[in-house]
Amino acid sequence: MNKIVSHAGLRRTIIAAALLAAFASARAQQEAVVERSVGVGAALVSGDSADRSIYGQYNGYRQDRSYGLLDVDYYRRDDDAGRMTSFRGRNLLGDTRELGFIWKRQGQWKIRAGYDEIVRYEPYRINSGLLGAGSTAPQVVHLGAGVGTGSTIEPVTRRRALSVAVTHHIREGLQFDANLSSENKDGSRLFGRGFNCPTPLLPGCATTTGISAGWATLMLPEPIDTNHTQLDARLSHASGKLRLSGGYYGSFFENAHGSLNPGIPGSLNGPLGNPLPLAAGLQAALAQAIALAPGNEAHQVDIAGNYLFTPTTRGMFKLGYSRALQNQDFSGAGLSGAPAGVSALGGSLDTTLVQLGVRSRPVARLTLVADLRFEDRDDNTPIRYYNLVGSDIVYTNRNYSRSRLRGKLQASYQFSSEYRGTIAVGHDALDRGAFTPTSWVRGVSALREKTDETTYKAELRRRMTENFSGAVTLSTARRGGSNWSMPNAGPGVTELSDISGFAYDAVFMPSLADRKRDKLRLSANWQPTEALSLQFSVDEGRDRYELPTGYGLNGSAMSSYTLDADYALDDDWRLNGYMSFGDQQLQQARAAGTILSFDNSNATLGLGVNGKPSSKLEVGAVLSVMHDRNRYSQVLDTYAGANSVGLLAATGGLPDIAFRLAELRLYAGYKLSANSSLRADMVHHRARFNDWAYGYAGLPYAFSDNTTLSQQSRQQVSFIGVRYIYRWK
């Protein structure tokens, strides 16, 4: 698969094409409608890259103080010929440029093409002695002079995407659609590795002593150079009571980097932050190649349709088959240690889909719906002995075959012209298949082969009559499953008929545990006057887990409240606003550790106004405020040790994390003449936060080579952009 060319030459060609499309003279008939415009200008941004680590994360305004602005539009419509051509270019001089082209011949062809660029700057700045950061072979260098004495590294990721889509009406009732897109992604992003000795996975790795370091954490940015291409083609046919559609979807992923191979020095920081020689085996463990995302491909074919059995009964179906493959060569990716004679994983995953449905209205007020979906995933990846622990335990990779059956029955009744009620029941059964007996699982207390969940739902909806509409929805779900299986000391698992075989401190995964889920949703639209409209919604949800032990995730809850308002003062002025509040909670416990109640709350507020003080002037303003806070309420488990008791008493537990954002946006447009206008956009952005992920109370977290990550906790940015826009026909 050839990659998209992404050099400066292509950028110049694209910009030239955009300008040509905007300025080219139209050889149209007199009846054709032709509209063109071009906007040119400049923008200034205050502060440096540290001030803009949040504001400039995605919009491209991160590095420089000034930017050029260029937008173009071209539109041509010939009603007599039934043709339309449109071209649009945005931010053509920046790092987030967009180009779009549409050509359409009514009733026959429609062709779309696009080119987009997106840039993402890592908000954290890295200070490190690392050499070759962002490459596949970085060299770790210990900063002997201490933290903050290295060079600054700012990872950035760029995406460049091309897309082409075609629609062709072959004849009445027969249509062909195709879409091809290809995206290049390059740069680097935060990544790292750590290792702690001793471990049974590497028996030769020695523990920490007073003269050697037996563990380390390292910041190693992941190198990125990938291409993802997707192809989607579909043929649709409609004739009488039958509708049919068949299609193909293909996904192709390539990674120019197979592995990350860091160079590790002989000494790194010990437990007290002073450099120590690495314990036996640790240097080799840290220098092992890290596999990056491998190249892969997937192919899917499907046929879907529906048939009108009677004027009130319609049946639907879909049949699909897909195959996903991963055959990247180990040695070509820089990886070693595979079993003799095995050069690649040979990953192969086949998925079969069968979906059936029927929708019927047996009487005038009653509508019935039934849906059934079955998906079977067959993992045909060869089972090989990839892993060796010590001298006697050898184990393989796992087989991830599974099947899933989901069904739903629903009935809706129209009580009156205003009110409609709905009840539904759904069932979801998931079978993960038997655990591969030659594989080994560590780090979890239990596995479960099967889970099934039944959901009941009831809704009452009032449609818009005069000035009010709304709905109330209640749902409740219960999940259970088969017996739990306990991992063996070596490969395989053992199914237990009761929970008495598990240790008191066993932790059960919430995705497998028995669960009760209840949800309530209220929503309404109200228009008390012709000028004022309001929309609001309320969501409440609770999850309760029934665990064999009291450890792990015990429960969670969420709440969400939103209100949107729009008010027309007169024909020229309009006010709008929104406010929302959300809260998420979870309670979890760790054996001999902390019982944690986590609470995340998020509140947002927005106010806007726009209007026309005169026939030539249009203005607008939007103020938005957001406050997000994480709270960690902690107490200790009964079996917690003295060290945990002392630590909680001394620190009070984890501190809150708060993020506050306020942003004011202003714009003004002034019409200079029938063909020209000026537009000014102004933004004032303020952000403030505290986050102890990479530092606390002014002290940064130091990786084992004294690398640190930082982000300015108070940021203030002002942006102003001015455009001159010229339109002509």
C-alpha positions in Angstrom: 0.0 0.0 0.0 1.6 3.3 -1.1 1.6 6.0 1.4 0.3 9.5 0.9 3.0 12.0 -0.1 3.2 14.6 2.7 6.1 16.9 1.7 6.0 20.6 1.2 5.6 20.1 -2.6 2.2 18.5 -2.1 1.1 21.4 0.2 2.1 24.0 -2.4 0.2 22.0 -5.1 -2.9 21.8 -2.9 -2.8 25.5 -2.2 -2.3 26.3 -5.8 -5.3 24.1 -6.7 -7.4 25.9 -4.2 -6.5 29.3 -5.5 -7.1 28.1 -9.1 -10.5 26.8 -8.1 -11.4 30.1 -6.5 -10.2 32.5 -9.2 -10.7 30.5 -12.4 -13.2 32.0 -14.8 -16.4 30.0 -15.2 -17.3 28.9 -18.7 -20.9 28.6 -17.8 -24.0 29.2 -19.7 -25.8 32.4 -18.9 -28.3 30.4 -16.7 -25.5 29.0 -14.5 -25.1 30.3 -10.9 -21.5 30.9 -10.0 -20.3 32.2 -6.6 -16.7 32.6 -5.5 -15.0 34.0 -2.4 -11.6 34.3 -1.0 -10.6 35.4 2.5 -7.1 36.5 3.5 -5.8 37.7 6.8 -3.5 37.3 9.7 -3.7 36.2 13.3 -1.7 37.0 16.4 -1.5 34.8 19.5 0.0 35.9 22.9 2.2 33.8 25.2 4.6 31.0 24.4 4.1 27.3 23.8 3.8 26.7 27.6 1.0 29.2 27.8 -0.8 27.5 24.9 -0.3 23.8 25.9 -4.1 23.4 26.3 -5.4 26.1 23.9 -3.0 25.1 21.1 -3.2 21.3 21.6 -5.3 20.7 18.4 -5.8 24.0 16.5 -2.2 24.5 15.3 -1.7 27.7 17.2 1.1 26.4 19.5 4.6 27.3 18.3 4.5 30.7 16.6 3.2 34.2 17.5 1.7 35.1 14.1 -0.1 33.1 11.4 -1.4 33.7 7.9 -5.0 33.0 7.1 -6.4 31.9 3.8 -9.9 30.5 2.9 -11.4 30.0 -0.5 -14.9 29.0 -1.8 -16.2 28.2 -5.2 -19.8 27.2 -6.1 -21.3 26.6 -9.5 -24.8 25.3 -10.3 -26.2 24.8 -13.8 -29.9 23.9 -13.5 -30.4 23.3 -17.2 -27.6 20.7 -17.3 -28.4 19.4 -13.8 -24.8 19.8 -12.6 -23.2 21.3 -9.5 -19.6 21.9 -8.6 -18.4 23.0 -5.2 -14.9 23.6 -3.7 -14.0 24.7 -0.2 -10.7 25.4 1.4 -10.1 26.4 5.1 -7.0 27.5 6.9 -4.8 26.7 3.9 -1.7 28.3 5.4 -2.0 26.6 8.7 -1.4 23.1 10.2 -5.0 22.2 10.3 -6.0 22.8 6.6 -9.1 21.4 5.1 -10.0 21.0 1.4 -13.3 19.7 0.1 -14.5 19.1 -3.5 -18.0 18.0 -4.7 -19.2 17.4 -8.3 -22.7 16.3 -8.9 -24.8 15.5 -11.9 -28.4 15.2 -10.8 -29.7 11.7 -10.9 -26.5 10.1 -12.1 -23.2 10.9 -10.4 -21.9 12.5 -7.2 -18.1 12.7 -6.6 -16.6 14.0 -3.3 -12.9 14.4 -2.5 -11.2 15.8 0.5 -7.8 16.5 2.1 -7.4 17.2 5.9 -4.6 17.8 8.2 -4.7 17.6 12.0 -1.9 18.3 14.4 -1.8 17.3 18.1 0.8 18.8 20.4 1.5 16.9 23.7 0.4 19.3 26.5 3.3 18.0 28.7 6.9 19.1 28.1 9.6 16.6 28.7 12.9 17.6 30.3 15.4 14.8 29.7 18.8 13.7 28.6 17.3 11.2 26.2 19.0 11.1 22.9 17.0 10.3 19.7 13.7 10.9 21.4 10.9 9.8 19.0 13.1 7.4 17.1 13.1 3.6 17.3 16.5 3.5 19.1 16.5 6.2 21.8 19.5 6.3 24.2 18.7 6.8 27.8 21.2 9.3 29.5 21.1 9.8 33.3 21.1 13.5 34.2 23.8 13.5 36.8 23.3 17.2 37.5 19.7 16.5 38.6 16.2 17.1 37.4 15.6 20.1 35.0 19.2 20.0 33.6 18.3 18.2 30.3 16.8 19.3 27.0 13.1 20.1 26.3 11.2 17.6 24.2 7.7 18.4 23.0 6.1 15.4 21.2 3.8 16.2 18.3 1.6 14.0 16.1 0.4 14.9 12.6 -2.3 13.3 10.6 -2.8 13.8 6.8 -5.8 12.2 5.2 -7.1 11.9 1.6 -10.6 10.7 0.8 -12.6 10.1 -2.4 -16.2 9.0 -2.5 -18.4 8.2 -5.6 -22.1 7.6 -5.9 -23.5 6.4 -9.2 -27.2 5.9 -10.0 -26.8 3.2 -12.5 -30.5 3.0 -13.3 -33.8 3.4 -11.5 -33.6 1.3 -8.3 -29.9 0.5 -8.7 -27.1 2.5 -7.0 -23.4 2.1 -6.4 -21.5 3.8 -3.6 -17.7 3.7 -2.9 -15.5 5.5 -0.5 -11.7 5.3 -0.3 -9.7 7.1 2.5 -6.1 7.0 3.5 -4.4 8.6 6.4 -0.8 9.0 7.3 0.2 9.6 10.9 3.7 10.5 12.1 5.5 12.0 15.0 5.7 10.7 18.6 3.6 10.6 21.8 4.1 9.9 25.5 5.2 6.3 26.2 7.5 4.5 28.6 8.4 1.3 30.3 9.2 0.1 33.8 10.4 -3.1 35.5 10.5 -4.3 39.1 12.7 -7.1 40.3 12.4 -9.8 41.5 9.7 -11.5 39.4 9.0 -15.1 38.5 8.7 -13.9 34.9 12.5 -13.2 34.9 14.1 -15.2 37.6 17.6 -13.8 36.9 16.6 -10.3 37.8 17.9 -9.3 41.3 16.1 -7.1 43.8 17.1 -3.7 45.1 19.9 -3.5 47.6 21.8 -0.7 49.2 24.4 -0.9 46.4 22.2 -1.6 43.3 18.8 -0.6 41.8 16.4 -3.4 41.2 13.6 -1.4 39.6 13.3 1.5 37.2 10.8 3.6 35.3 11.7 5.4 32.0 10.0 7.9 29.7 10.5 6.6 26.1 8.3 8.5 23.5 6.7 6.2 21.1 7.7 6.8 17.4 4.8 7.0 15.0 4.9 6.5 11.2 1.7 4.7 10.2 -0.7 4.5 7.3 -4.4 3.4 7.6 -6.3 2.9 4.4 -10.0 2.0 4.2 -12.2 1.0 1.3 -16.0 0.7 1.4 -18.1 -0.3 -1.6 -21.8 -1.0 -1.8 -24.4 -1.9 -4.4 -28.0 -1.2 -3.5 -31.1 -2.4 -5.3 -34.8 -1.6 -4.8 -37.7 -3.2 -6.6 -41.2 -3.4 -5.5 -41.4 -4.8 -1.9 -37.8 -5.8 -1.8 -34.7 -3.7 -0.8 -31.2 -5.3 -1.1 -27.8 -4.0 -0.4 -24.4 -5.8 -0.7 -21.0 -4.5 0.2 -17.4 -4.9 0.9 -15.3 -3.2 3.5 -11.5 -3.3 3.7 -9.0 -2.0 6.3 -5.3 -1.9 5.8 -2.8 -0.7 8.5 0.9 -0.4 8.0 3.5 0.7 10.6 7.0 1.7 9.4 8.3 1.0 12.9 8.1 -2.6 14.2 9.7 -2.1 17.6 11.2 0.3 20.1 14.8 -0.6 21.1 16.1 1.7 23.9 19.7 1.9 24.9 20.0 1.6 28.7 23.0 2.9 30.8 24.6 0.8 33.5 23.3 3.0 36.4 20.1 4.8 37.2 18.4 6.3 40.2 17.9 4.1 43.2 15.1 4.3 45.8 16.5 7.5 47.3 17.1 9.3 44.0 20.9 8.7 43.9 22.5 6.9 41.0 23.2 3.2 41.6 24.4 0.4 39.3 21.6 -1.7 38.0 21.0 -5.1 39.7 21.9 -8.2 37.7 19.4 -8.7 34.8 17.7 -5.4 35.0 19.6 -3.6 32.3 18.9 -6.5 29.9 15.2 -6.5 30.8 14.9 -2.7 30.2 16.7 -3.0 26.9 14.4 -5.6 25.5 12.6 -4.7 22.3 9.1 -3.3 22.8 6.7 -4.4 20.0 4.8 -1.5 18.4 1.4 -1.9 16.7 1.9 -4.5 13.9 0.6 -4.2 10.3 -2.7 -5.8 9.8 -5.7 -6.0 7.4 -9.4 -6.9 7.6 -11.9 -7.8 4.9 -15.7 -7.9 5.3 -18.5 -8.7 3.0 -22.2 -8.5 3.8 -25.7 -8.5 2.3 -28.6 -6.8 3.9 -32.2 -6.1 3.0 -35.8 -5.8 4.0 -39.1 -7.0 2.6 -42.5 -5.6 2.9 -44.7 -8.7 3.6 -47.9 -6.6 4.0 -48.6 -2.9 4.2 -48.1 -3.1 8.0 -45.3 -5.7 8.3 -41.7 -5.4 7.2 -38.9 -7.9 7.7 -35.2 -7.1 7.8 -32.0 -9.2 7.6 -28.3 -8.9 7.5 -25.6 -11.6 6.8 -21.9 -10.7 7.2 -18.6 -12.4 7.1 -15.2 -10.9 7.9 -11.6 -12.0 8.2 -8.9 -10.1 10.1 -5.2 -11.0 9.5 -1.9 -10.1 11.2 1.1 -11.7 9.6 3.9 -9.2 10.4 7.3 -10.9 10.4 9.0 -11.0 13.8 12.5 -10.5 12.6 11.5 -7.7 10.2 10.0 -5.9 13.2 13.2 -6.3 15.2 11.7 -8.9 17.5 13.4 -12.1 18.6 12.8 -15.1 20.9 10.0 -16.8 19.0 9.7 -20.6 19.0 11.9 -22.4 16.5 10.3 -22.3 13.0 7.8 -19.6 13.9 8.4 -16.4 11.9 5.1 -14.6 12.5 2.0 -14.7 14.6 -0.2 -15.8 11.8 -3.1 -14.1 13.4 -6.4 -14.9 11.8 -9.9 -14.0 13.1 -13.1 -15.0 11.3 -16.4 -13.4 12.3 -19.8 -14.4 11.1 -22.9 -12.2 11.6 -26.5 -13.1 11.3 -29.2 -10.4 12.1 -32.9 -10.8 11.7 -35.7 -8.4 12.5 -39.4 -7.7 12.0 -41.5 -4.6 12.5 -45.3 -4.9 12.4 -48.4 -2.8 13.2 -51.2 -5.4 13.7 -53.7 -2.8 14.8 -53.7 1.0 14.2 -52.3 2.0 17.5 -49.9 -0.9 18.2 -46.4 -1.3 16.8 -44.3 -4.5 17.5 -40.6 -4.8 16.9 -38.4 -8.0 17.2 -34.7 -8.1 16.6 -32.2 -10.9 16.9 -28.4 -10.6 16.3 -25.9 -13.5 16.5 -22.1 -13.0 16.1 -19.6 -15.8 16.1 -15.9 -14.9 16.3 -13.5 -17.7 15.5 -9.9 -17.2 16.4 -7.7 -19.3 14.1 -4.4 -17.9 15.3 -1.9 -20.8 15.8 -1.2 -21.7 19.4 2.6 -21.6 20.0 4.8 -21.9 23.1 6.0 -18.3 23.1 6.7 -18.0 26.8 9.2 -19.6 29.2 9.3 -18.9 32.9 12.3 -20.3 34.8 13.4 -23.6 33.6 10.2 -25.6 33.9 7.0 -23.5 33.1 6.3 -23.0 29.4 3.0 -21.6 28.1 1.3 -20.4 24.9 -0.7 -17.6 23.6 -4.5 -17.7 24.1 -7.5 -18.4 21.8 -10.0 -15.6 21.9 -12.9 -17.2 20.1 -16.3 -16.1 21.4 -20.0 -16.0 20.4 -22.7 -13.4 21.3 -26.5 -13.6 21.0 -28.5 -10.4 21.5 -32.3 -10.1 21.1 -35.0 -7.5 21.8 -38.8 -7.5 21.9 -40.6 -4.1 21.9 -44.2 -2.9 21.8 -45.3 0.6 21.4 -48.9 1.8 21.9 -50.4 5.2 20.8 -52.7 6.1 23.6 -53.8 9.3 22.0 -52.6 11.8 19.5 -50.3 13.2 22.2 -49.1 10.2 24.2 -47.2 7.1 23.2 -46.0 4.3 25.5 -43.2 1.7 24.9 -42.1 -1.4 26.7 -39.2 -3.5 25.7 -37.1 -6.5 27.0 -33.7 -7.4 25.7 -31.2 -10.2 26.4 -27.5 -10.4 25.8 -25.6 -13.7 26.2 -21.9 -13.8 25.8 -19.8 -17.0 25.6 -16.1 -16.4 25.7 -15.2 -20.1 25.1 -13.0 -22.4 27.2 -9.7 -21.0 28.5 -6.8 -22.3 26.5 -5.3 -25.0 28.8 -1.7 -24.3 27.7 -1.9 -20.6 28.4 -1.2 -18.8 31.7 -3.0 -15.9 33.2 -1.6 -13.7 36.0 -2.6 -10.6 37.8 -6.3 -11.5 38.1 -8.1 -13.7 40.7 -10.8 -15.2 38.6 -12.2 -15.6 35.0 -15.7 -16.4 33.8 -16.7 -18.2 30.6 -20.3 -17.0 30.2 -22.3 -13.9 31.2 -25.9 -13.0 30.3 -27.8 -9.9 30.9 -31.5 -9.1 30.7 -32.8 -5.5 30.4 -36.3 -4.2 30.8 -37.3 -0.7 29.6 -40.4 1.4 29.7 -41.0 4.8 28.1 -43.8 7.3 28.0 -43.4 10.1 25.4 -45.5 13.2 24.7 -45.1 14.6 21.3 -45.0 18.3 20.6 -48.4 19.9 20.8 -48.6 23.6 20.9 -45.6 24.3 23.2 -44.4 21.2 25.0 -43.0 17.7 24.4 -41.1 15.3 26.6 -40.4 11.7 27.6 -39.6 9.7 30.7 -37.6 6.4 30.3 -36.9 3.8 32.9 -34.7 0.8 32.4 -33.3 -1.9 34.7 -30.8 -4.7 33.9 -29.6 -7.8 35.7 -26.4 -9.6 34.8 -25.3 -13.0 35.9 -23.1 -15.8 34.5 -21.5 -19.2 34.8 -19.2 -20.5 37.5 -16.0 -18.7 38.2 -12.7 -20.2 37.2 -9.5 -19.7 39.3 -6.1 -19.4 37.5 -3.8 -22.3 38.3 -0.3 -21.8 39.7 0.9 -22.7 36.2 -0.9 -22.8 32.8 -4.7 -23.2 32.7 -7.6 -22.5 35.0 -9.9 -24.5 37.3 -13.6 -24.0 37.4 -15.1 -23.8 40.9 -18.7 -24.7 41.8 -18.7 -22.3 44.7 -16.6 -19.4 45.9 -15.1 -21.0 49.0 -12.0 -21.9 47.0 -11.0 -18.3 46.5 -8.8 -16.4 48.9 -10.4 -13.7 51.0 -8.6 -11.0 49.1 -9.6 -12.2 45.6 -10.6 -9.4 43.2 -13.3 -10.0 40.5 -13.4 -8.0 37.3 -16.5 -5.7 37.1 -16.9 -6.7 33.4 -17.6 -10.3 34.5 -19.3 -9.8 37.9 -23.0 -10.0 38.6 -24.5 -6.5 38.3 -27.7 -4.6 38.8 -28.1 -1.5 36.7 -30.9 1.0 36.9 -31.3 4.1 34.8 -33.8 7.0 34.6 -34.0 9.6 31.9 -36.3 12.7 31.6 -36.2 15.0 28.7 -38.5 17.9 27.5 -38.8 20.7 25.0 -40.8 23.7 26.1 -41.6 26.8 24.1 -43.5 29.1 26.5 -43.5 32.0 24.0 -42.8 32.3 20.3 -39.4 34.0 21.2 -38.3 31.6 23.9 -37.5 27.9 23.7 -36.1 25.6 26.4 -34.7 22.1 26.3 -33.7 20.1 29.4 -32.8 16.6 30.3 -32.0 14.6 33.5 -30.2 11.3 33.6 -29.6 9.1 36.7 -27.9 5.7 36.8 -26.8 3.2 39.4 -24.7 0.1 39.2 -24.4 -2.4 42.1 -22.0 -5.3 41.9 -22.5 -8.6 43.7 -19.0 -9.9 44.3 -17.9 -13.2 45.9 -15.6 -11.0 48.1 -15.8 -7.4 49.2 -12.8 -6.3 47.1 -12.8 -4.6 43.7 -15.4 -2.3 42.3 -18.5 -2.5 44.5 -20.7 0.1 42.9 -20.9 3.2 40.7 -23.4 6.0 40.0 -23.9 8.8 37.5 -26.0 11.9 37.3 -26.4 14.4 34.5 -28.5 17.6 34.2 -28.6 19.9 31.2 -30.5 23.0 30.2 -30.4 24.8 26.8 -32.2 28.1 26.1 -32.7 30.3 23.1 -34.4 33.7 23.1 -35.1 36.0 20.2 -35.1 39.6 21.4 -36.2 40.8 18.0 -35.5 40.1 14.4 -31.9 41.3 14.7 -30.8 40.1 18.2 -30.7 36.6 19.8 -29.6 35.3 23.1 -28.7 31.7 23.8 -27.2 29.8 26.8 -26.6 26.4 28.2 -25.7 24.9 31.5 -24.9 21.3 32.6 -23.8 19.4 35.6 -22.6 15.9 35.7 -21.4 13.6 38.5 -19.8 10.2 38.4 -19.0 8.1 41.5 -17.5 4.7 42.2 -16.6 2.8 45.3 -13.9 0.2 45.3 -11.8 -1.6 47.9 -8.3 -3.2 47.9 -7.4 -5.9 50.3 -5.1 -4.7 53.0 -5.1 -1.3 51.3 -7.5 1.5 50.7 -11.3 1.7 50.4 -11.8 4.5 47.9 -14.8 6.6 47.1 -14.1 8.4 43.9 -16.2 11.4 42.8 -15.8 13.3 39.5 -18.0 16.4 39.1 -18.2 18.5 36.0 -20.1 21.8 35.6 -20.3 23.9 32.5 -22.0 27.2 31.7 -22.3 29.1 28.4 -23.9 32.4 27.4 -24.0 33.8 23.9 -25.4 36.8 22.1 -25.4 37.7 18.4 -27.1 40.4 16.4 -26.9 43.2 13.9 -26.5 46.8 15.2 -26.9 48.0 11.6 -27.4 46.6 8.2 -23.6 46.4 7.6 -22.4 45.3 11.0 -22.9 41.9 12.7 -21.5 41.0 16.1 -21.5 38.1 18.5 -20.0 37.0 21.8 -19.8 33.6 23.6 -18.6 33.1 27.2 -18.0 29.5 28.4 -16.9 28.3 31.8 -16.0 24.8 32.9 -15.0 23.4 36.2 -14.0 19.7 36.6 -13.0 18.2 39.9 -11.9 14.7 41.1 -12.2 13.8 44.8 -10.7 10.8 46.5 -12.2 9.9 49.8 -10.1 7.2 51.5 -10.3 4.9 54.5 -8.3 1.8 55.2 -9.2 -1.9 55.0 -9.3 -3.8 58.3 -6.2 -5.8 57.2 -4.1 -2.7 56.1 -0.6 -2.7 57.4 1.2 -0.2 59.6 2.9 1.5 56.7 -0.4 2.2 55.0 -1.9 3.5 58.3 1.1 5.8 58.7 1.0 7.0 55.1 -2.7 7.9 55.2 -2.3 9.7 58.5 0.7 11.7 57.3 -0.8 12.7 53.9 -4.5 12.6 54.3 -4.8 10.5 51.2 -4.8 11.5 47.6 -5.5 15.3 47.0 -8.2 16.6 44.7 -7.5 17.3 41.1 -9.3 20.4 39.7 -9.4 21.8 36.2 -11.0 25.2 35.5 -11.4 26.8 32.0 -12.9 30.1 31.0 -13.1 31.3 27.4 -14.5 34.4 25.9 -15.0 34.5 22.1 -16.0 37.7 20.2 -16.5 38.2 16.5 -17.5 41.1 14.3 -18.3 41.3 10.6 -18.6 44.5 8.6 -19.8 44.8 5.1 -17.5 47.1 3.2 -19.4 46.9 -0.2 -21.6 44.5 -2.1 -18.7 42.2 -2.7 -16.3 42.7 0.2 -16.3 42.5 4.0 -14.1 42.4 7.1 -14.3 39.8 9.9 -12.5 39.9 13.2 -12.3 37.0 15.7 -11.0 37.4 19.2 -10.5 34.8 21.9 -9.4 35.1 25.5 -8.6 31.8 27.1 -7.7 31.1 30.7 -7.0 27.7 32.2 -6.0 26.7 35.7 -5.4 23.2 37.1 -3.6 21.1 39.6 -2.6 17.5 38.7 -0.3 15.3 40.7 0.3 12.7 38.0 3.8 14.0 37.3 4.4 16.3 40.2 3.0 17.5 43.5 3.5 20.6 45.7 6.1 22.0 43.2 8.2 18.8 43.2 8.2 16.9 39.9 8.2 13.1 39.6 11.6 12.0 38.5 12.0 9.0 36.3 15.0 6.8 36.9 17.2 8.9 34.6 15.9 12.2 36.2 13.6 12.8 33.3 10.6 15.0 34.3 7.3 16.0 32.8 5.7 19.4 33.4 2.8 21.6 32.4 2.2 25.2 33.3 -0.6 25.2 35.8 -1.9 28.7 35.0 -2.3 29.5 31.3 -3.6 32.7 29.7 -3.9 33.2 25.9 -5.3 35.9 23.7 -6.0 35.4 20.0 -7.0 37.9 17.4 -7.6 37.1 13.7 -8.6 39.5 11.0 -9.8 38.5 7.5 -10.7 40.4 4.4 -13.3 38.5 2.4 -14.1 39.2 -1.3 -17.1 37.6 -3.0 -18.0 37.7 -6.6 -20.0 35.9 -9.3 
